[in-house]
Amino acid sequence: MFSFRELGAIPIELIEQSRLQKAMLFEVAMARVDFVLDGLAQATWDDCLKLAARRQSQHYDARIPPKLEPSDIDVAALAAHNLMEMLASVRAQYLDVPLERSPFIPGYGWIASGNGDFSMGNILIEIKHTDRNFVSGDFRQVLIYWLLKYASTIEKRDDVWSDCLLLNPRRNCALLVNFDYLAESASANLSRVELYELLRSIAGRDFDRR
């Protein structure tokens, strides 16, 4: 793992002052980043809360607050700042590659189709606002994304992501992992084609007909 030199982790004492669910709290930060990327830096924190509430309302256990307290805004502002700086640092290394938001993840009947967080060319970028290091569940998630993306590229002859960049703005840590290496490590050295065939057999769908 590595960190970004000019950034710092969000102090735990500051996070503990917020009474919001952590998922809601950091969804507000993500909403703030989305507004800024859309050129709407003038959006208010109430706007951010409305957007975050709409996204989190899809989860049965989400608790939507009527408003944001100053302690909530302090944490969300720091998390949004860290993420924006992280993305800016990555983009500076790939000047000719556009940042894509919410890259489509096909479900192929195995899981619901959805979206990732960001991508840049052959790099998938996933955001994790957790208080821990990246764990096996994080790797399983992005590996499934990669396999589903690979399934779609076989038909469309598109490029598949070669690497995944995991970013944690809360802890100021990041990890760049190669998908082929991750797949081989997780599957006893099966190739991507063998993993694709395994996915097909598990899902019980003929991907080639899609």
PAPA-621133 format. One line per 10 residues: for each residue x negated, y negated, z of N, C-alpha, C, O. Coordinates in nm, 4 decimals, decimal comma. Example, Ala and Ser with C-alpha at 12.3 -4.5 7.8 and 13.67 -1.06 7.14 Angstrom:
BEGIN
-1,3190/0,5690/0,7800/-1,2300/0,4500/0,7800/-1,3200/0,3300/0,7800/-1,4236/0,3319/0,8465; -1,2850/0,2250/0,7080/-1,3670/0,1060/0,7140/-1,2900/-0,0030/0,7870/-1,3409/-0,1138/0,8039
END
This chain:
BEGIN
-0,0838/0,1189/0,0000/0,0000/0,0000/0,0000/-0,0878/-0,1245/0,0000/-0,2063/-0,1184/0,0325; -0,0283/-0,2366/-0,0367/-0,1002/-0,3628/-0,0323/-0,0025/-0,4722/0,0100/0,1189/-0,4519/0,0115; -0,0568/-0,5861/0,0435/0,0252/-0,7007/0,0825/-0,0133/-0,8199/-0,0039/-0,1122/-0,8156/-0,0770; 0,0654/-0,9255/0,0052/0,0401/-1,0475/-0,0703/-0,0267/-1,1486/0,0228/0,0262/-1,1816/0,1289; -0,1429/-1,1966/-0,0184/-0,2322/-1,2703/0,0692/-0,1669/-1,3927/0,1336/-0,1870/-1,4186/0,2523; -0,0893/-1,4676/0,0559/-0,0356/-1,5939/0,1070/0,0920/-1,5763/0,1885/0,1439/-1,6734/0,2436; 0,1430/-1,4543/0,1967/0,2700/-1,4299/0,2645/0,2488/-1,3587/0,3964/0,1418/-1,3037/0,4227; 0,3525/-1,3605/0,4794/0,3478/-1,2899/0,6067/0,4763/-1,2133/0,6286/0,5789/-1,2432/0,5675; 0,4707/-1,1150/0,7155/0,5916/-1,0412/0,7516/0,6851/-1,1333/0,8306/0,6400/-1,2268/0,8968; 0,8149/-1,1062/0,8228/0,9111/-1,1839/0,8994/0,9049/-1,1384/1,0447/0,9204/-1,0192/1,0711
0,8828/-1,2283/1,1393/0,8704/-1,1878/1,2800/0,9933/-1,1122/1,3284/1,1066/-1,1524/1,3021; 0,9699/-1,0027/1,3990/1,0796/-0,9213/1,4482/1,1684/-0,9993/1,5446/1,2894/-0,9771/1,5505; 1,1069/-1,0920/1,6211/1,1866/-1,1709/1,7151/1,2894/-1,2553/1,6418/1,4008/-1,2756/1,6900; 1,2504/-1,3045/1,5240/1,3411/-1,3869/1,4453/1,4562/-1,3026/1,3911/1,5717/-1,3452/1,3928; 1,4238/-1,1837/1,3434/1,5275/-1,0947/1,2912/1,6252/-1,0549/1,4007/1,7456/-1,0467/1,3764; 1,5752/-1,0303/1,5200/1,6616/-0,9871/1,6295/1,7558/-1,0963/1,6775/1,8545/-1,0671/1,7451; 1,7273/-1,2213/1,6438/1,8180/-1,3301/1,6814/1,9454/-1,3299/1,5977/2,0470/-1,3864/1,6382; 1,9397/-1,2663/1,4810/2,0575/-1,2583/1,3957/2,1455/-1,1418/1,4391/2,0963/-1,0323/1,4664; 2,2753/-1,1663/1,4450/2,3696/-1,0618/1,4835/2,4337/-0,9936/1,3636/2,5183/-0,9057/1,3799; 2,3944/-1,0332/1,2446/2,4497/-0,9715/1,1250/2,3962/-0,8293/1,1083/2,2868/-0,7972/1,1546
2,4752/-0,7443/1,0414/2,4203/-0,6171/0,9968/2,2994/-0,6457/0,9092/2,3003/-0,7388/0,8287; 2,1971/-0,5660/0,9253/2,0748/-0,5920/0,8490/2,1001/-0,5850/0,6989/2,0418/-0,6619/0,6226; 2,1876/-0,4924/0,6555/2,2182/-0,4834/0,5129/2,2806/-0,6132/0,4628/2,2476/-0,6604/0,3540; 2,3701/-0,6705/0,5414/2,4340/-0,7956/0,5029/2,3337/-0,9104/0,5055/2,3309/-0,9937/0,4149; 2,2527/-0,9139/0,6087/2,1553/-1,0204/0,6246/2,0621/-1,0291/0,5043/2,0385/-1,1377/0,4514; 2,0091/-0,9150/0,4612/1,9142/-0,9171/0,3505/1,9848/-0,9199/0,2145/1,9230/-0,9537/0,1136; 2,1126/-0,8849/0,2114/2,1908/-0,9063/0,0887/2,2088/-1,0558/0,0640/2,2103/-1,1002/-0,0508; 2,2222/-1,1328/0,1708/2,2292/-1,2787/0,1580/2,0995/-1,3314/0,0969/2,1017/-1,4211/0,0127; 1,9870/-1,2751/0,1398/1,8582/-1,3155/0,0832/1,8509/-1,2818/-0,0653/1,8017/-1,3616/-0,1449; 1,8996/-1,1641/-0,1025/1,8988/-1,1251/-0,2433/1,9891/-1,2169/-0,3253/1,9565/-1,2519/-0,4387
2,1024/-1,2555/-0,2676/2,1921/-1,3485/-0,3373/2,1223/-1,4816/-0,3610/2,1365/-1,5422/-0,4672; 2,0469/-1,5264/-0,2613/1,9723/-1,6514/-0,2754/1,8719/-1,6425/-0,3905/1,8588/-1,7360/-0,4694; 1,8019/-1,5307/-0,3995/1,7057/-1,5112/-0,5078/1,7769/-1,5120/-0,6423/1,7274/-1,5714/-0,7381; 1,8910/-1,4475/-0,6505/1,9652/-1,4432/-0,7763/2,0075/-1,5831/-0,8206/1,9985/-1,6164/-0,9388; 2,0530/-1,6642/-0,7268/2,0914/-1,8010/-0,7624/1,9717/-1,8795/-0,8148/1,9831/-1,9527/-0,9132; 1,8578/-1,8644/-0,7495/1,7380/-1,9376/-0,7928/1,6952/-1,8916/-0,9324/1,6610/-1,9739/-1,0174; 1,6970/-1,7604/-0,9559/1,6589/-1,7089/-1,0873/1,7556/-1,7547/-1,1965/1,7182/-1,7650/-1,3134; 1,8793/-1,7818/-1,1576/1,9788/-1,8328/-1,2518/1,9675/-1,9840/-1,2721/2,0456/-2,0429/-1,3469; 1,8705/-2,0462/-1,2057/1,8558/-2,1903/-1,2162/1,9553/-2,2658/-1,1310/1,9834/-2,3827/-1,1577; 2,0094/-2,2008/-1,0283/2,1098/-2,2617/-0,9417/2,0551/-2,2769/-0,8001/2,1171/-2,2343/-0,7027
1,9376/-2,3386/-0,7912/1,8745/-2,3561/-0,6603/1,9581/-2,4430/-0,5668/1,9378/-2,4417/-0,4454; 2,0525/-2,5187/-0,6238/2,1362/-2,6047/-0,5415/2,2507/-2,5276/-0,4753/2,3250/-2,5856/-0,3962; 2,2666/-2,3996/-0,5054/2,3716/-2,3196/-0,4424/2,3567/-2,3228/-0,2908/2,2450/-2,3192/-0,2391; 2,4675/-2,3295/-0,2203/2,4656/-2,3383/-0,0746/2,4550/-2,1995/-0,0128/2,4700/-2,0982/-0,0811; 2,4291/-2,1967/0,1159/2,4261/-2,0690/0,1858/2,5648/-2,0076/0,1945/2,5775/-1,8855/0,2034; 2,6681/-2,0892/0,1919/2,8045/-2,0359/0,1838/2,8238/-1,9615/0,0521/2,8881/-1,8566/0,0484; 2,7680/-2,0162/-0,0562/2,7742/-1,9476/-0,1853/2,7024/-1,8125/-0,1773/2,7509/-1,7119/-0,2291; 2,5869/-1,8123/-0,1121/2,5102/-1,6885/-0,0970/2,5892/-1,5851/-0,0165/2,5892/-1,4664/-0,0488; 2,6563/-1,6322/0,0886/2,7355/-1,5411/0,1713/2,8498/-1,4806/0,0912/2,8775/-1,3612/0,1028; 2,9163/-1,5624/0,0102/3,0276/-1,5112/-0,0705/2,9803/-1,4035/-0,1681/3,0457/-1,3005/-0,1845
2,8671/-1,4280/-0,2320/2,8138/-1,3296/-0,3259/2,7711/-1,2023/-0,2530/2,7987/-1,0915/-0,2990; 2,7042/-1,2189/-0,1399/2,6606/-1,1028/-0,0626/2,7798/-1,0238/-0,0103/2,7772/-0,9007/-0,0086; 2,8845/-1,0942/0,0322/3,0043/-1,0271/0,0841/3,0720/-0,9466/-0,0259/3,1204/-0,8362/-0,0007; 3,0761/-1,0000/-0,1469/3,1374/-0,9280/-0,2574/3,0603/-0,7996/-0,2878/3,1203/-0,6964/-0,3178; 2,9300/-0,8061/-0,2802/2,8493/-0,6874/-0,3063/2,8615/-0,5858/-0,1931/2,8767/-0,4662/-0,2179; 2,8550/-0,6334/-0,0695/2,8579/-0,5422/0,0441/2,9967/-0,4843/0,0706/3,0096/-0,3820/0,1378; 3,0996/-0,5490/0,0186/3,2364/-0,5000/0,0415/3,2588/-0,3634/-0,0224/3,3580/-0,2966/0,0071; 3,1676/-0,3215/-0,1095/3,1772/-0,1893/-0,1704/3,1443/-0,0791/-0,0703/3,1738/0,0379/-0,0950; 3,0840/-0,1152/0,0415/3,0463/-0,0174/0,1437/3,1512/-0,0173/0,2550/3,1901/-0,1229/0,3049; 3,1957/0,1004/0,2924/3,3071/0,1111/0,3870/3,2748/0,0536/0,5244/3,3650/0,0095/0,5957
3,1473/0,0538/0,5623/3,1107/0,0092/0,6971/3,0626/-0,1353/0,7012/3,0108/-0,1805/0,8032; 3,0792/-0,2075/0,5914/3,0306/-0,3459/0,5865/3,1159/-0,4353/0,6763/3,2387/-0,4259/0,6774; 3,0495/-0,5205/0,7499/3,1190/-0,6195/0,8327/3,0869/-0,7581/0,7756/2,9721/-0,8024/0,7770; 3,1896/-0,8242/0,7262/3,1723/-0,9524/0,6596/3,1889/-1,0655/0,7612/3,2965/-1,0787/0,8196; 3,0879/-1,1458/0,7839/3,0992/-1,2557/0,8807/3,1735/-1,3740/0,8194/3,1696/-1,3932/0,6979; 3,2409/-1,4531/0,9019/3,3104/-1,5705/0,8484/3,2146/-1,6801/0,8029/3,2481/-1,7605/0,7159; 3,0967/-1,6828/0,8614/2,9975/-1,7837/0,8246/2,8595/-1,7370/0,8666/2,8449/-1,6393/0,9401; 2,7594/-1,8075/0,8194/2,6217/-1,7791/0,8575/2,5784/-1,8716/0,9702/2,6043/-1,9919/0,9674; 2,5128/-1,8140/1,0682/2,4553/-1,8916/1,1772/2,3153/-1,9381/1,1373/2,2546/-1,8802/1,0472; 2,2632/-2,0421/1,2032/2,1267/-2,0874/1,1712/2,0226/-1,9757/1,1788/1,9292/-1,9721/1,0987
2,0388/-1,8848/1,2751/1,9426/-1,7747/1,2872/1,9499/-1,6817/1,1671/1,8481/-1,6257/1,1267; 2,0688/-1,6641/1,1090/2,0837/-1,5822/0,9896/2,0128/-1,6473/0,8706/1,9423/-1,5814/0,7942; 2,0335/-1,7768/0,8574/1,9756/-1,8508/0,7453/1,8234/-1,8510/0,7532/1,7554/-1,8408/0,6511; 1,7701/-1,8627/0,8751/1,6239/-1,8628/0,8905/1,5625/-1,7347/0,8348/1,4625/-1,7387/0,7632; 1,6238/-1,6206/0,8686/1,5703/-1,4921/0,8216/1,5907/-1,4763/0,6715/1,4990/-1,4372/0,5994; 1,7121/-1,5071/0,6247/1,7415/-1,4922/0,4820/1,6523/-1,5820/0,3973/1,6087/-1,5424/0,2892; 1,6254/-1,7017/0,4455/1,5403/-1,7949/0,3703/1,3977/-1,7414/0,3594/1,3356/-1,7514/0,2535; 1,3462/-1,6854/0,4670/1,2109/-1,6290/0,4631/1,2039/-1,5081/0,3706/1,1095/-1,4943/0,2928; 1,3045/-1,4202/0,3792/1,3058/-1,3016/0,2939/1,3163/-1,3410/0,1469/1,2486/-1,2831/0,0620; 1,4011/-1,4396/0,1167/1,4149/-1,4862/-0,0213/1,2849/-1,5494/-0,0707/1,2432/-1,5269/-0,1843
1,2215/-1,6284/0,0155/1,0942/-1,6905/-0,0219/0,9885/-1,5849/-0,0514/0,9175/-1,5937/-0,1516; 0,9783/-1,4853/0,0358/0,8777/-1,3802/0,0146/0,9010/-1,3071/-0,1170/0,8073/-1,2821/-0,1928; 1,0269/-1,2731/-0,1431/1,0559/-1,1997/-0,2660/1,0269/-1,2843/-0,3892/0,9704/-1,2340/-0,4863; 1,0642/-1,4107/-0,3872/1,0369/-1,4972/-0,5012/0,8871/-1,5086/-0,5266/0,8428/-1,5065/-0,6415; 0,8098/-1,5205/-0,4200/0,6642/-1,5301/-0,4358/0,6054/-1,3989/-0,4860/0,5134/-1,3997/-0,5678; 0,6572/-1,2870/-0,4382/0,6107/-1,1572/-0,4863/0,6373/-1,1417/-0,6355/0,5495/-1,1011/-0,7116; 0,7589/-1,1743/-0,6762/0,7936/-1,1634/-0,8178/0,7092/-1,2580/-0,9026/0,6667/-1,2226/-1,0126; 0,6851/-1,3785/-0,8509/0,6031/-1,4746/-0,9243/0,4609/-1,4221/-0,9418/0,3995/-1,4414/-1,0467; 0,4091/-1,3558/-0,8391/0,2742/-1,2999/-0,8476/0,2672/-1,1889/-0,9516/0,1713/-1,1806/-1,0284; 0,3689/-1,1040/-0,9536/0,3716/-0,9953/-1,0516/0,3867/-1,0513/-1,1922/0,3188/-1,0066/-1,2846
0,4746/-1,1484/-1,2087/0,4968/-1,2063/-1,3411/0,3708/-1,2759/-1,3934/0,3471/-1,2786/-1,5142; 0,2907/-1,3317/-1,3037/0,1676/-1,3992/-1,3451/0,0675/-1,3016/-1,4059/-0,0193/-1,3419/-1,4833; 0,0791/-1,1740/-1,3715/-0,0113/-1,0736/-1,4257/0,0368/-1,0184/-1,5603/-0,0388/-0,9541/-1,6331; 0,1644/-1,0451/-1,5916/0,2217/-0,9957/-1,7167/0,2948/-1,1116/-1,7840/0,4177/-1,1128/-1,7909; 0,2192/-1,2076/-1,8329/0,2763/-1,3338/-1,8803/0,3704/-1,3148/-1,9988/0,4647/-1,3923/-2,0150; 0,3473/-1,2153/-2,0804/0,4273/-1,1971/-2,2011/0,5423/-1,0982/-2,1819/0,6133/-1,0658/-2,2771; 0,5604/-1,0503/-2,0584/0,6644/-0,9504/-2,0318/0,7760/-1,0156/-1,9508/0,7510/-1,0629/-1,8399; 0,8978/-1,0192/-2,0031/1,0076/-1,0826/-1,9293/1,0511/-0,9996/-1,8093/1,0392/-0,8771/-1,8090; 1,1012/-1,0679/-1,7085/1,1583/-1,0027/-1,5909/1,3045/-0,9716/-1,6204/1,3830/-1,0616/-1,6502; 1,3400/-0,8459/-1,6122/1,4792/-0,8052/-1,6338/1,5457/-0,7786/-1,5002/1,4922/-0,7057/-1,4168
1,6613/-0,8372/-1,4801/1,7356/-0,8153/-1,3567/1,8387/-0,7054/-1,3766/1,8988/-0,6928/-1,4833; 1,8580/-0,6262/-1,2721/1,9592/-0,5204/-1,2711/1,9508/-0,4272/-1,3916/2,0503/-0,4093/-1,4618; 1,8345/-0,3674/-1,4172/1,8251/-0,2744/-1,5308/1,9245/-0,1595/-1,5149/1,9412/-0,1053/-1,4056; 1,9896/-0,1236/-1,6239/2,0952/-0,0224/-1,6199/2,0375/0,1160/-1,5947/1,9373/0,1548/-1,6548; 2,1022/0,1902/-1,5049/2,0649/0,3279/-1,4754/2,1819/0,4175/-1,5157/2,2850/0,4150/-1,4487; 2,1700/0,4960/-1,6218/2,2812/0,5824/-1,6634/2,3019/0,6959/-1,5641/2,2054/0,7515/-1,5118; 2,4266/0,7299/-1,5383/2,4559/0,8361/-1,4423/2,4667/0,9737/-1,5039/2,4371/1,0736/-1,4383; 2,5091/0,9803/-1,6304/2,5246/1,1061/-1,7014/2,6112/1,2081/-1,6272/2,5904/1,3287/-1,6413; 2,7073/1,1611/-1,5491/2,7978/1,2510/-1,4809/2,7396/1,3159/-1,3573/2,8095/1,3887/-1,2868; 2,6116/1,2905/-1,3297/2,5500/1,3487/-1,2108/2,5678/1,2565/-1,0916/2,6073/1,3000/-0,9834
2,5385/1,1289/-1,1122/2,5668/1,0261/-1,0131/2,6386/0,9136/-1,0863/2,6436/0,9121/-1,2093; 2,6940/0,8197/-1,0108/2,7580/0,7054/-1,0741/2,6522/0,6193/-1,1423/2,5451/0,5951/-1,0867; 2,6833/0,5735/-1,2630/2,5918/0,4807/-1,3293/2,5798/0,3552/-1,2437/2,6747/0,3152/-1,1762; 2,4642/0,2950/-1,2475/2,4424/0,1773/-1,1650/2,3308/0,0920/-1,2206/2,3026/0,0933/-1,3404; 2,2685/0,0186/-1,1323/2,1622/-0,0729/-1,1732/2,0499/-0,0705/-1,0726/2,0720/-0,0570/-0,9523; 1,9282/-0,0840/-1,1238/1,8148/-0,1045/-1,0362/1,8072/-0,2507/-0,9965/1,8986/-0,3281/-1,0253; 1,6992/-0,2887/-0,9309/1,6838/-0,4280/-0,8880/1,6233/-0,5139/-0,9992/1,6846/-0,6107/-1,0442; 1,5028/-0,4776/-1,0427/1,4348/-0,5513/-1,1490/1,3504/-0,4537/-1,2302/1,3246/-0,3410/-1,1879; 1,3084/-0,4992/-1,3469/1,2069/-0,4264/-1,4222/1,1277/-0,5277/-1,5038/1,1758/-0,6365/-1,5355; 1,0061/-0,4892/-1,5364/0,9206/-0,5690/-1,6247/0,8501/-0,4737/-1,7190/0,7559/-0,4044/-1,6805
0,8971/-0,4710/-1,8443/0,8360/-0,3797/-1,9391/0,8461/-0,2365/-1,8913/0,9564/-0,1846/-1,8741; 0,7331/-0,1722/-1,8698/0,7334/-0,0315/-1,8291/0,7261/-0,0134/-1,6777/0,6945/0,0954/-1,6296; 0,7554/-0,1201/-1,6023/0,7508/-0,1131/-1,4564/0,8903/-0,1344/-1,3984/0,9534/-0,2370/-1,4240; 0,9379/-0,0391/-1,3214/1,0615/-0,0545/-1,2449/1,0259/-0,1180/-1,1109/0,9306/-0,0753/-1,0456; 1,1012/-0,2191/-1,0696/1,0743/-0,2886/-0,9438/1,1938/-0,2694/-0,8510/1,3053/-0,3104/-0,8832; 1,1703/-0,2076/-0,7370/1,2771/-0,1834/-0,6401/1,2448/-0,2537/-0,5085/1,1307/-0,2530/-0,4623; 1,3476/-0,3142/-0,4494/1,3312/-0,3935/-0,3275/1,3839/-0,3156/-0,2080/1,4936/-0,2601/-0,2129; 1,3054/-0,3116/-0,1004/1,3447/-0,2433/0,0227/1,3202/-0,3357/0,1416/1,2054/-0,3611/0,1782; 1,4270/-0,3856/0,2015/1,4134/-0,4713/0,3197/1,4240/-0,3852/0,4460/1,5224/-0,3941/0,5194; 1,3249/-0,3039/0,4705/1,3299/-0,2144/0,5859/1,2189/-0,2483/0,6846/1,1261/-0,3229/0,6535
1,2310/-0,1913/0,8051/1,1310/-0,2165/0,9079/1,0266/-0,1055/0,9145/0,9538/-0,0942/1,0131; 1,0193/-0,0252/0,8115/0,9285/0,0908/0,8102/0,8497/0,0933/0,6796/0,8744/0,0149/0,5880; 0,7554/0,1848/0,6741/0,6848/0,2088/0,5488/0,7780/0,2769/0,4491/0,8843/0,3260/0,4871; 0,7395/0,2800/0,3241/0,8168/0,3513/0,2245/0,8132/0,5014/0,2557/0,7084/0,5564/0,2896; 0,9281/0,5657/0,2437/0,9399/0,7060/0,2842/0,9920/0,7897/0,1674/1,0191/0,7383/0,0588; 1,0052/0,9199/0,1928/1,0424/1,0132/0,0866/1,1760/0,9769/0,0219/1,1930/0,9950/-0,0987; 1,2711/0,9257/0,1010/1,4000/0,8876/0,0434/1,3868/0,7790/-0,0615/1,4588/0,7798/-0,1613; 1,2954/0,6856/-0,0399/1,2715/0,5802/-0,1386/1,2154/0,6389/-0,2680/1,2549/0,5997/-0,3778; 1,1231/0,7329/-0,2532/1,0621/0,7946/-0,3713/1,1618/0,8822/-0,4462/1,1604/0,8866/-0,5693; 1,2490/0,9525/-0,3722/1,3516/1,0333/-0,4383/1,4457/0,9448/-0,5193/1,4848/0,9800/-0,6306
1,4816/0,8303/-0,4631/1,5726/0,7398/-0,5329/1,5144/0,6940/-0,6657/1,5796/0,7043/-0,7697; 1,3914/0,6433/-0,6621/1,3335/0,5907/-0,7865/1,2987/0,7027/-0,8830/1,2993/0,6818/-1,0043; 1,2684/0,8214/-0,8313/1,2398/0,9342/-0,9200/1,3660/0,9764/-0,9948/1,3599/1,0101/-1,1130; 1,4801/0,9746/-0,9265/1,6066/1,0042/-0,9937/1,6361/0,8986/-1,0995/1,6785/0,9312/-1,2104; 1,6134/0,7714/-1,0650/1,6309/0,6645/-1,1647/1,5465/0,6929/-1,2886/1,5934/0,6800/-1,4017; 1,4221/0,7316/-1,2655/1,3284/0,7561/-1,3756/1,3740/0,8737/-1,4613/1,3670/0,8672/-1,5840; 1,4207/0,9812/-1,3975/1,4666/1,0976/-1,4726/1,5894/1,0636/-1,5569/1,5999/1,1058/-1,6721; 1,6820/0,9873/-1,4989/1,8010/0,9486/-1,5732/1,7653/0,8553/-1,6890/1,8218/0,8648/-1,7980; 1,6715/0,7661/-1,6633/1,6241/0,6781/-1,7707/1,5558/0,7599/-1,8802/1,5760/0,7342/-1,9989; 1,4764/0,8564/-1,8411/1,4086/0,9416/-1,9380/1,5094/1,0185/-2,0224/1,4908/1,0345/-2,1431
1,6172/1,0664/-1,9581/1,7208/1,1378/-2,0320/1,7809/1,0493/-2,1401/1,8074/1,0955/-2,2511; 1,8025/0,9226/-2,1081/1,8612/0,8320/-2,2068/1,7621/0,7971/-2,3179/1,8028/0,7731/-2,4316; 1,6334/0,7941/-2,2862/1,5341/0,7576/-2,3882/1,5160/0,8677/-2,4919/1,4770/0,8404/-2,6054; 1,5442/0,9919/-2,4536/1,5312/1,1018/-2,5493/1,6267/1,0811/-2,6657/1,5913/1,1043/-2,7813; 1,7479/1,0371/-2,6343/1,8475/1,0141/-2,7393/1,8219/0,8831/-2,8129/1,8296/0,8780/-2,9356; 1,7913/0,7771/-2,7378/1,7792/0,6451/-2,7982/1,6390/0,6118/-2,8455/1,6174/0,5109/-2,9126; 1,5425/0,6981/-2,8097/1,4024/0,6771/-2,8467/1,3479/0,5455/-2,7908/1,2657/0,4787/-2,8536; 1,3950/0,5104/-2,6729/1,3416/0,3937/-2,6038/1,2204/0,4352/-2,5209/1,1896/0,5536/-2,5071; 1,1528/0,3348/-2,4663/1,0419/0,3630/-2,3755/1,0963/0,3899/-2,2354/1,1982/0,3334/-2,1956; 1,0290/0,4746/-2,1628/1,0653/0,5023/-2,0249/0,9649/0,4326/-1,9339/0,8501/0,4115/-1,9729
1,0070/0,3972/-1,8140/0,9148/0,3321/-1,7205/0,7976/0,4254/-1,6894/0,8156/0,5461/-1,6736; 0,6799/0,3691/-1,6810/0,5619/0,4484/-1,6456/0,5272/0,4346/-1,4978/0,4668/0,5248/-1,4397; 0,5645/0,3230/-1,4368/0,5284/0,2968/-1,2977/0,6457/0,2358/-1,2228/0,7378/0,1800/-1,2825; 0,6403/0,2477/-1,0905/0,7397/0,1837/-1,0044/0,6669/0,0980/-0,9012/0,5715/0,1423/-0,8373; 0,7136/-0,0244/-0,8867/0,6598/-0,1149/-0,7865/0,7643/-0,1319/-0,6774/0,8707/-0,1891/-0,7008; 0,7339/-0,0824/-0,5591/0,8216/-0,0985/-0,4433/0,7778/-0,2224/-0,3661/0,6606/-0,2361/-0,3308; 0,8711/-0,3116/-0,3404/0,8418/-0,4354/-0,2683/0,9243/-0,4426/-0,1406/1,0438/-0,4130/-0,1416; 0,8615/-0,4815/-0,0319/0,9321/-0,5022/0,0942/0,9028/-0,6439/0,1436/0,8026/-0,6661/0,2115; 0,9901/-0,7407/0,1099/0,9676/-0,8791/0,1526/0,9736/-0,8961/0,3045/0,9131/-0,9881/0,3594; 1,0456/-0,8084/0,3710/1,0578/-0,8175/0,5172/0,9239/-0,7933/0,5857/0,8902/-0,8620/0,6821
0,8476/-0,6964/0,5368/0,7206/-0,6597/0,5992/0,5995/-0,7092/0,5199/0,4857/-0,6887/0,5620; 0,6233/-0,7744/0,4051/0,5151/-0,8165/0,3164/0,4249/-0,6980/0,2825/0,3046/-0,6995/0,3086; 0,4859/-0,5961/0,2240/0,4068/-0,4829/0,1784/0,4624/-0,4357/0,0442/0,5782/-0,4605/0,0108; 0,3784/-0,3683/-0,0305/0,4159/-0,3236/-0,1638/0,3381/-0,1968/-0,1972/0,2336/-0,1679/-0,1388; 0,3924/-0,1227/-0,2926/0,3272/0,0007/-0,3360/0,3559/0,0202/-0,4839/0,4713/0,0165/-0,5265; 0,2511/0,0410/-0,5615/0,2635/0,0705/-0,7046/0,2344/0,2184/-0,7237/0,1265/0,2660/-0,6884; 0,3305/0,2911/-0,7796/0,3144/0,4357/-0,7964/0,3464/0,4738/-0,9395/0,4410/0,4221/-0,9989; 0,2673/0,5642/-0,9943/0,2871/0,6143/-1,1295/0,3942/0,7235/-1,1275/0,3884/0,8144/-1,0447; 0,4908/0,7149/-1,2172/0,6022/0,8087/-1,2154/0,5586/0,9517/-1,2474/0,6071/1,0458/-1,1846; 0,4690/0,9698/-1,3428/0,4238/1,1054/-1,3741/0,3552/1,1687/-1,2529/0,3757/1,2863/-1,2226
0,2741/1,0891/-1,1848/0,2081/1,1400/-1,0642/0,3114/1,1740/-0,9567/0,3022/1,2779/-0,8913; 0,4103/1,0849/-0,9390/0,5149/1,1078/-0,8390/0,5946/1,2331/-0,8726/0,6241/1,3140/-0,7847; 0,6292/1,2489/-1,0000/0,7080/1,3650/-1,0415/0,6314/1,4945/-1,0189/0,6872/1,5923/-0,9693; 0,5036/1,4952/-1,0553/0,4232/1,6157/-1,0365/0,4064/1,6483/-0,8886/0,4077/1,7653/-0,8501; 0,3909/1,5463/-0,8065/0,3729/1,5684/-0,6631/0,4999/1,6234/-0,5989/0,4936/1,7019/-0,5043; 0,6152/1,5815/-0,6510/0,7428/1,6198/-0,5902/0,7987/1,7496/-0,6465/0,8959/1,8029/-0,5930; 0,7391/1,8014/-0,7535/0,8024/1,9150/-0,8221/0,7064/2,0283/-0,8532/0,7281/2,1030/-0,9486; 0,6028/2,0422/-0,7762/0,5069/2,1517/-0,7985/0,4532/2,1512/-0,9409/0,4462/2,2547/-1,0073; 0,4148/2,0300/-0,9865/0,3485/2,0125/-1,1162/0,4360/2,0417/-1,2386/0,3837/2,0738/-1,3453; 0,5678/2,0310/-1,2242/0,6536/2,0421/-1,3414/0,6332/1,9197/-1,4299/0,6119/1,8092/-1,3801
0,6397/1,9396/-1,5600/0,6295/1,8279/-1,6525/0,7600/1,7502/-1,6546/0,8608/1,7963/-1,6011; 0,7586/1,6315/-1,7166/0,8813/1,5527/-1,7243/0,9878/1,6248/-1,8071/1,1070/1,6123/-1,7790; 0,9455/1,6998/-1,9088/1,0424/1,7746/-1,9897/1,1065/1,8846/-1,9054/1,2275/1,9059/-1,9129; 1,0257/1,9547/-1,8250/1,0798/2,0601/-1,7391/1,1726/2,0022/-1,6337/1,2744/2,0631/-1,6007; 1,1390/1,8856/-1,5805/1,2265/1,8202/-1,4840/1,3571/1,7783/-1,5492/1,4638/1,7900/-1,4890; 1,3485/1,7293/-1,6726/1,4681/1,6908/-1,7460/1,5602/1,8111/-1,7655/1,6813/1,8003/-1,7459; 1,5041/1,9247/-1,8037/1,5844/2,0448/-1,8231/1,6454/2,0910/-1,6911/1,7584/2,1398/-1,6881; 1,5707/2,0756/-1,5826/1,6230/2,1112/-1,4508/1,7398/2,0200/-1,4141/1,8402/2,0655/-1,3592; 1,7260/1,8930/-1,4443/1,8330/1,7970/-1,4188/1,9578/1,8356/-1,4973/2,0688/1,8313/-1,4443; 1,9399/1,8725/-1,6214/2,0534/1,9132/-1,7047/2,1237/2,0333/-1,6444/2,2466/2,0380/-1,6408
2,0475/2,1296/-1,5974/2,1080/2,2508/-1,5439/2,1819/2,2230/-1,4134/2,2855/2,2835/-1,3860; 2,1284/2,1314/-1,3333/2,1945/2,0970/-1,2075/2,3221/2,0189/-1,2336/2,4257/2,0440/-1,1720; 2,3131/1,9235/-1,3259/2,4288/1,8379/-1,3533/2,5372/1,9114/-1,4294/2,6543/1,8743/-1,4223; 2,4987/2,0169/-1,5033/2,5976/2,0895/-1,5793/2,6531/2,0113/-1,6960/2,7659/2,0347/-1,7393; 2,5738/1,9178/-1,7476/2,6170/1,8357/-1,8606/2,5214/1,8525/-1,9769/2,4021/1,8758/-1,9576; 2,5742/1,8405/-2,0974/2,4900/1,8411/-2,2153/2,4499/1,6983/-2,2463/2,5231/1,6283/-2,3163; 2,3356/1,6528/-2,1962/2,2924/1,5155/-2,2121/2,2733/1,4802/-2,3596/2,2926/1,3657/-2,4006; 2,2347/1,5814/-2,4388/2,2035/1,5497/-2,5778/2,3259/1,5014/-2,6552/2,3110/1,4387/-2,7601; 2,4448/1,5287/-2,6066/2,5651/1,4883/-2,6790/2,6093/1,3480/-2,6417/2,7063/1,2979/-2,6984; 2,5406/1,2824/-2,5472/2,5809/1,1491/-2,5065/2,5114/1,0433/-2,5910/2,5334/0,9239/-2,5707
END
